[in-house]
Amino acid sequence: MPPTIPYATLPSTEDLGPADREALIEHGMALKTLSTNQALKEMKKCA
């Protein structure tokens, strides 16, 4: 498992490129549900 990163240190989805968003998901980062939903919406817009 990847090291746990405190939520506050994670960049906002607006600062991430598509590859970075995929990397976050691939590593199973435990994002708060609301932020995860927001990230998924952002990904769908970029897809």
PDB file of N, CA, C and O in Angstrom:
ATOM      1  N   MET A   1       0.848  -1.205   0.000  1.00  0.00           N
ATOM      2  CA  MET A   1       0.000   0.000   0.000  1.00  0.00           C
ATOM      3  C   MET A   1       0.877   1.247   0.000  1.00  0.00           C
ATOM      4  O   MET A   1       1.950   1.253   0.603  1.00  0.00           O
ATOM      5  N   PRO A   2       0.425   2.301  -0.673  1.00  0.00           N
ATOM      6  CA  PRO A   2       1.191   3.551  -0.656  1.00  0.00           C
ATOM      7  C   PRO A   2       1.092   4.188   0.723  1.00  0.00           C
ATOM      8  O   PRO A   2       0.156   3.901   1.470  1.00  0.00           O
ATOM      9  N   PRO A   3       2.037   5.043   1.066  1.00  0.00           N
ATOM     10  CA  PRO A   3       1.964   5.713   2.364  1.00  0.00           C
ATOM     11  C   PRO A   3       0.722   6.588   2.439  1.00  0.00           C
ATOM     12  O   PRO A   3       0.256   7.113   1.428  1.00  0.00           O
ATOM     13  N   THR A   4       0.200   6.737   3.633  1.00  0.00           N
ATOM     14  CA  THR A   4      -0.987   7.568   3.806  1.00  0.00           C
ATOM     15  C   THR A   4      -0.585   9.036   3.754  1.00  0.00           C
ATOM     16  O   THR A   4       0.358   9.452   4.427  1.00  0.00           O
ATOM     17  N   ILE A   5      -1.295   9.808   2.962  1.00  0.00           N
ATOM     18  CA  ILE A   5      -1.015  11.237   2.849  1.00  0.00           C
ATOM     19  C   ILE A   5      -2.164  11.988   3.510  1.00  0.00           C
ATOM     20  O   ILE A   5      -3.326  11.780   3.162  1.00  0.00           O
ATOM     21  N   PRO A   6      -1.840  12.866   4.468  1.00  0.00           N
ATOM     22  CA  PRO A   6      -2.907  13.630   5.120  1.00  0.00           C
ATOM     23  C   PRO A   6      -3.745  14.366   4.076  1.00  0.00           C
ATOM     24  O   PRO A   6      -3.210  14.903   3.106  1.00  0.00           O
ATOM     25  N   TYR A   7      -5.049  14.385   4.282  1.00  0.00           N
ATOM     26  CA  TYR A   7      -5.959  14.979   3.301  1.00  0.00           C
ATOM     27  C   TYR A   7      -5.551  16.416   2.960  1.00  0.00           C
ATOM     28  O   TYR A   7      -5.622  16.830   1.803  1.00  0.00           O
ATOM     29  N   ALA A   8      -5.129  17.161   3.968  1.00  0.00           N
ATOM     30  CA  ALA A   8      -4.826  18.578   3.761  1.00  0.00           C
ATOM     31  C   ALA A   8      -3.667  18.784   2.796  1.00  0.00           C
ATOM     32  O   ALA A   8      -3.548  19.852   2.195  1.00  0.00           O
ATOM     33  N   THR A   9      -2.808  17.775   2.639  1.00  0.00           N
ATOM     34  CA  THR A   9      -1.639  17.951   1.775  1.00  0.00           C
ATOM     35  C   THR A   9      -1.935  17.576   0.332  1.00  0.00           C
ATOM     36  O   THR A   9      -1.112  17.821  -0.550  1.00  0.00           O
ATOM     37  N   LEU A  10      -3.096  16.987   0.078  1.00  0.00           N
ATOM     38  CA  LEU A  10      -3.429  16.607  -1.289  1.00  0.00           C
ATOM     39  C   LEU A  10      -3.780  17.847  -2.098  1.00  0.00           C
ATOM     40  O   LEU A  10      -4.495  18.719  -1.604  1.00  0.00           O
ATOM     41  N   PRO A  11      -3.294  17.942  -3.328  1.00  0.00           N
ATOM     42  CA  PRO A  11      -3.646  19.088  -4.153  1.00  0.00           C
ATOM     43  C   PRO A  11      -5.113  19.010  -4.551  1.00  0.00           C
ATOM     44  O   PRO A  11      -5.702  17.929  -4.571  1.00  0.00           O
ATOM     45  N   SER A  12      -5.695  20.148  -4.863  1.00  0.00           N
ATOM     46  CA  SER A  12      -7.076  20.120  -5.318  1.00  0.00           C
ATOM     47  C   SER A  12      -7.120  19.507  -6.708  1.00  0.00           C
ATOM     48  O   SER A  12      -6.121  19.529  -7.428  1.00  0.00           O
ATOM     49  N   THR A  13      -8.260  18.963  -7.088  1.00  0.00           N
ATOM     50  CA  THR A  13      -8.372  18.316  -8.396  1.00  0.00           C
ATOM     51  C   THR A  13      -8.109  19.307  -9.515  1.00  0.00           C
ATOM     52  O   THR A  13      -7.704  18.914 -10.608  1.00  0.00           O
ATOM     53  N   GLU A  14      -8.335  20.583  -9.256  1.00  0.00           N
ATOM     54  CA  GLU A  14      -8.123  21.592 -10.296  1.00  0.00           C
ATOM     55  C   GLU A  14      -6.644  21.727 -10.633  1.00  0.00           C
ATOM     56  O   GLU A  14      -6.289  22.175 -11.723  1.00  0.00           O
ATOM     57  N   ASP A  15      -5.772  21.337  -9.685  1.00  0.00           N
ATOM     58  CA  ASP A  15      -4.334  21.453  -9.903  1.00  0.00           C
ATOM     59  C   ASP A  15      -3.758  20.208 -10.568  1.00  0.00           C
ATOM     60  O   ASP A  15      -2.588  20.184 -10.952  1.00  0.00           O
ATOM     61  N   LEU A  16      -4.585  19.175 -10.702  1.00  0.00           N
ATOM     62  CA  LEU A  16      -4.091  17.906 -11.228  1.00  0.00           C
ATOM     63  C   LEU A  16      -4.419  17.734 -12.699  1.00  0.00           C
ATOM     64  O   LEU A  16      -5.487  18.135 -13.162  1.00  0.00           O
ATOM     65  N   GLY A  17      -3.503  17.141 -13.418  1.00  0.00           N
ATOM     66  CA  GLY A  17      -3.767  16.776 -14.796  1.00  0.00           C
ATOM     67  C   GLY A  17      -4.440  15.418 -14.809  1.00  0.00           C
ATOM     68  O   GLY A  17      -4.473  14.750 -13.775  1.00  0.00           O
ATOM     69  N   PRO A  18      -4.980  14.982 -15.946  1.00  0.00           N
ATOM     70  CA  PRO A  18      -5.667  13.693 -16.034  1.00  0.00           C
ATOM     71  C   PRO A  18      -4.807  12.535 -15.540  1.00  0.00           C
ATOM     72  O   PRO A  18      -5.311  11.643 -14.859  1.00  0.00           O
ATOM     73  N   ALA A  19      -3.512  12.534 -15.873  1.00  0.00           N
ATOM     74  CA  ALA A  19      -2.635  11.442 -15.456  1.00  0.00           C
ATOM     75  C   ALA A  19      -2.492  11.422 -13.934  1.00  0.00           C
ATOM     76  O   ALA A  19      -2.434  10.353 -13.326  1.00  0.00           O
ATOM     77  N   ASP A  20      -2.436  12.603 -13.324  1.00  0.00           N
ATOM     78  CA  ASP A  20      -2.311  12.673 -11.879  1.00  0.00           C
ATOM     79  C   ASP A  20      -3.580  12.174 -11.200  1.00  0.00           C
ATOM     80  O   ASP A  20      -3.521  11.501 -10.171  1.00  0.00           O
ATOM     81  N   ARG A  21      -4.731  12.511 -11.786  1.00  0.00           N
ATOM     82  CA  ARG A  21      -5.987  12.030 -11.207  1.00  0.00           C
ATOM     83  C   ARG A  21      -6.032  10.508 -11.281  1.00  0.00           C
ATOM     84  O   ARG A  21      -6.434   9.845 -10.324  1.00  0.00           O
ATOM     85  N   GLU A  22      -5.617   9.960 -12.416  1.00  0.00           N
ATOM     86  CA  GLU A  22      -5.612   8.502 -12.569  1.00  0.00           C
ATOM     87  C   GLU A  22      -4.673   7.868 -11.557  1.00  0.00           C
ATOM     88  O   GLU A  22      -4.985   6.824 -10.984  1.00  0.00           O
ATOM     89  N   ALA A  23      -3.532   8.492 -11.336  1.00  0.00           N
ATOM     90  CA  ALA A  23      -2.556   7.953 -10.391  1.00  0.00           C
ATOM     91  C   ALA A  23      -3.146   7.931  -8.980  1.00  0.00           C
ATOM     92  O   ALA A  23      -2.946   6.971  -8.236  1.00  0.00           O
ATOM     93  N   LEU A  24      -3.866   8.981  -8.618  1.00  0.00           N
ATOM     94  CA  LEU A  24      -4.482   9.015  -7.294  1.00  0.00           C
ATOM     95  C   LEU A  24      -5.457   7.855  -7.131  1.00  0.00           C
ATOM     96  O   LEU A  24      -5.484   7.190  -6.095  1.00  0.00           O
ATOM     97  N   ILE A  25      -6.256   7.624  -8.168  1.00  0.00           N
ATOM     98  CA  ILE A  25      -7.253   6.559  -8.096  1.00  0.00           C
ATOM     99  C   ILE A  25      -6.570   5.188  -8.100  1.00  0.00           C
ATOM    100  O   ILE A  25      -6.952   4.293  -7.346  1.00  0.00           O
ATOM    101  N   GLU A  26      -5.558   5.035  -8.955  1.00  0.00           N
ATOM    102  CA  GLU A  26      -4.857   3.756  -9.037  1.00  0.00           C
ATOM    103  C   GLU A  26      -4.225   3.388  -7.700  1.00  0.00           C
ATOM    104  O   GLU A  26      -4.169   2.211  -7.344  1.00  0.00           O
ATOM    105  N   HIS A  27      -3.755   4.373  -6.966  1.00  0.00           N
ATOM    106  CA  HIS A  27      -3.122   4.106  -5.682  1.00  0.00           C
ATOM    107  C   HIS A  27      -4.146   4.028  -4.550  1.00  0.00           C
ATOM    108  O   HIS A  27      -3.782   3.843  -3.388  1.00  0.00           O
ATOM    109  N   GLY A  28      -5.410   4.169  -4.890  1.00  0.00           N
ATOM    110  CA  GLY A  28      -6.458   4.014  -3.884  1.00  0.00           C
ATOM    111  C   GLY A  28      -6.369   5.020  -2.762  1.00  0.00           C
ATOM    112  O   GLY A  28      -6.624   4.684  -1.606  1.00  0.00           O
ATOM    113  N   MET A  29      -6.012   6.242  -3.080  1.00  0.00           N
ATOM    114  CA  MET A  29      -5.936   7.272  -2.046  1.00  0.00           C
ATOM    115  C   MET A  29      -7.302   7.398  -1.360  1.00  0.00           C
ATOM    116  O   MET A  29      -8.344   7.404  -2.015  1.00  0.00           O
ATOM    117  N   ALA A  30      -7.271   7.496  -0.049  1.00  0.00           N
ATOM    118  CA  ALA A  30      -8.520   7.605   0.695  1.00  0.00           C
ATOM    119  C   ALA A  30      -8.958   9.066   0.747  1.00  0.00           C
ATOM    120  O   ALA A  30      -8.730   9.760   1.738  1.00  0.00           O
ATOM    121  N   LEU A  31      -9.584   9.517  -0.326  1.00  0.00           N
ATOM    122  CA  LEU A  31     -10.090  10.874  -0.357  1.00  0.00           C
ATOM    123  C   LEU A  31     -11.452  10.913   0.319  1.00  0.00           C
ATOM    124  O   LEU A  31     -12.164   9.910   0.361  1.00  0.00           O
ATOM    125  N   LYS A  32     -11.798  12.048   0.834  1.00  0.00           N
ATOM    126  CA  LYS A  32     -13.135  12.190   1.411  1.00  0.00           C
ATOM    127  C   LYS A  32     -14.156  11.964   0.304  1.00  0.00           C
ATOM    128  O   LYS A  32     -13.906  12.296  -0.854  1.00  0.00           O
ATOM    129  N   THR A  33     -15.294  11.406   0.658  1.00  0.00           N
ATOM    130  CA  THR A  33     -16.298  11.037  -0.337  1.00  0.00           C
ATOM    131  C   THR A  33     -16.668  12.208  -1.242  1.00  0.00           C
ATOM    132  O   THR A  33     -16.761  12.043  -2.458  1.00  0.00           O
ATOM    133  N   LEU A  34     -16.878  13.376  -0.667  1.00  0.00           N
ATOM    134  CA  LEU A  34     -17.272  14.534  -1.457  1.00  0.00           C
ATOM    135  C   LEU A  34     -16.186  14.881  -2.469  1.00  0.00           C
ATOM    136  O   LEU A  34     -16.476  15.151  -3.634  1.00  0.00           O
ATOM    137  N   SER A  35     -14.934  14.872  -2.014  1.00  0.00           N
ATOM    138  CA  SER A  35     -13.834  15.209  -2.904  1.00  0.00           C
ATOM    139  C   SER A  35     -13.662  14.147  -3.975  1.00  0.00           C
ATOM    140  O   SER A  35     -13.305  14.455  -5.112  1.00  0.00           O
ATOM    141  N   THR A  36     -13.916  12.889  -3.611  1.00  0.00           N
ATOM    142  CA  THR A  36     -13.823  11.813  -4.597  1.00  0.00           C
ATOM    143  C   THR A  36     -14.876  12.019  -5.671  1.00  0.00           C
ATOM    144  O   THR A  36     -14.589  11.883  -6.860  1.00  0.00           O
ATOM    145  N   ASN A  37     -16.092  12.347  -5.260  1.00  0.00           N
ATOM    146  CA  ASN A  37     -17.153  12.592  -6.229  1.00  0.00           C
ATOM    147  C   ASN A  37     -16.788  13.767  -7.133  1.00  0.00           C
ATOM    148  O   ASN A  37     -17.037  13.730  -8.338  1.00  0.00           O
ATOM    149  N   GLN A  38     -16.202  14.802  -6.550  1.00  0.00           N
ATOM    150  CA  GLN A  38     -15.800  15.966  -7.347  1.00  0.00           C
ATOM    151  C   GLN A  38     -14.726  15.566  -8.341  1.00  0.00           C
ATOM    152  O   GLN A  38     -14.756  15.991  -9.496  1.00  0.00           O
ATOM    153  N   ALA A  39     -13.775  14.747  -7.898  1.00  0.00           N
ATOM    154  CA  ALA A  39     -12.693  14.309  -8.781  1.00  0.00           C
ATOM    155  C   ALA A  39     -13.258  13.483  -9.931  1.00  0.00           C
ATOM    156  O   ALA A  39     -12.821  13.622 -11.073  1.00  0.00           O
ATOM    157  N   LEU A  40     -14.225  12.626  -9.630  1.00  0.00           N
ATOM    158  CA  LEU A  40     -14.821  11.808 -10.690  1.00  0.00           C
ATOM    159  C   LEU A  40     -15.541  12.689 -11.706  1.00  0.00           C
ATOM    160  O   LEU A  40     -15.480  12.434 -12.909  1.00  0.00           O
ATOM    161  N   LYS A  41     -16.222  13.723 -11.223  1.00  0.00           N
ATOM    162  CA  LYS A  41     -16.897  14.642 -12.141  1.00  0.00           C
ATOM    163  C   LYS A  41     -15.871  15.338 -13.024  1.00  0.00           C
ATOM    164  O   LYS A  41     -16.092  15.510 -14.223  1.00  0.00           O
ATOM    165  N   GLU A  42     -14.747  15.740 -12.433  1.00  0.00           N
ATOM    166  CA  GLU A  42     -13.698  16.409 -13.199  1.00  0.00           C
ATOM    167  C   GLU A  42     -13.148  15.465 -14.266  1.00  0.00           C
ATOM    168  O   GLU A  42     -12.896  15.871 -15.401  1.00  0.00           O
ATOM    169  N   MET A  43     -12.967  14.211 -13.891  1.00  0.00           N
ATOM    170  CA  MET A  43     -12.428  13.231 -14.824  1.00  0.00           C
ATOM    171  C   MET A  43     -13.391  13.026 -15.999  1.00  0.00           C
ATOM    172  O   MET A  43     -12.966  12.927 -17.150  1.00  0.00           O
ATOM    173  N   LYS A  44     -14.678  12.965 -15.699  1.00  0.00           N
ATOM    174  CA  LYS A  44     -15.669  12.754 -16.759  1.00  0.00           C
ATOM    175  C   LYS A  44     -15.666  13.923 -17.738  1.00  0.00           C
ATOM    176  O   LYS A  44     -15.883  13.740 -18.936  1.00  0.00           O
ATOM    177  N   LYS A  45     -15.414  15.143 -17.212  1.00  0.00           N
ATOM    178  CA  LYS A  45     -15.371  16.305 -18.091  1.00  0.00           C
ATOM    179  C   LYS A  45     -14.158  16.229 -19.019  1.00  0.00           C
ATOM    180  O   LYS A  45     -14.209  16.687 -20.160  1.00  0.00           O
ATOM    181  N   CYS A  46     -13.063  15.645 -18.515  1.00  0.00           N
ATOM    182  CA  CYS A  46     -11.829  15.570 -19.303  1.00  0.00           C
ATOM    183  C   CYS A  46     -11.816  14.367 -20.236  1.00  0.00           C
ATOM    184  O   CYS A  46     -11.038  14.332 -21.190  1.00  0.00           O
ATOM    185  N   ALA A  47     -12.664  13.387 -19.974  1.00  0.00           N
ATOM    186  CA  ALA A  47     -12.640  12.151 -20.765  1.00  0.00           C
ATOM    187  C   ALA A  47     -13.100  12.395 -22.198  1.00  0.00           C
ATOM    188  O   ALA A  47     -13.141  11.462 -23.001  1.00  0.00           O
TER     189      ALA A  47
END
